[in-house]
Amino acid sequence: MSSIQQDLSIFNKFNFEKPPVGVKFLFNKPEGIERLDKNLAFCEMTREAQQSEAPFYVDLENLSCKPSAYVWGHDISEVYKSGLFGVAIKAFKEACANKRIYQYLPRLAPGIVNYIAFSPLDKLSFDPDLLIILTDNTSQTEIVLRAIVYTNGEMWSSEMTNVLGCAWLFAYPFVTGKLNYVTTGISCGMKAKKVFPEGRQLISIPFNWLPTITQNLQEMEWVLPAYVADDIGGFVARIYTELGVSPS
């Protein structure tokens, strides 16, 4: 695993309550990083990294949530894919409803991920495949999301299911190359385990978008003039005047 080449320090400007977390999917065991000494659900590993003083890696043996092994690309018991488990925990009325999500649930390709490295931003020593951010408020969310449209006009899209929310946080951005953002407190496992404060946004940025978003955060205005204008009507009128057009 090569050393980090990107400068991601611009994200420190947000002063997030919890630091962004870099995630790396690995075939080989990483060198120079300690294995996590506990078992956690996949979704809990991000929180663990937020609180960690050093990077760590996990393997399948660290995974306490058996269904999320599917997201890693491993096979799981048919009781999960049949939908019976979802009915048993009252998340679905019928097995057919739970069963359907496996037709489109994103997952990593089988056999390519044996280890996953996690690191808080200030201890990040590798270029991440994903950068996962827990924003404190919608203003921070708006700035990060605007950084993806600032030079590309890319449409925002949020994808999620009520179970196996980890698939949309980890596998979906990596597999599709699309940034994803989800609201905390609406996915069953994360809500039951109280992994994150409710009503926040988790933003998962894949590696292909990191250079663009980082550059745009450095160049664009974080707070648009319209957001702080005392008289929004007068502000808009001045814009029309500057553009030399009529508001009609």
Beta strands, then each sheet from edge to edge (+ up, - down):
strand 1: 21-26
strand 2: 34-35
strand 3: 56-59
strand 4: 115-120
strand 5: 130-134
strand 6: 180-183
strand 7: 201-206
sheet 1: 2+ 3+ 4- 1+ 5- 7+ 6-
end
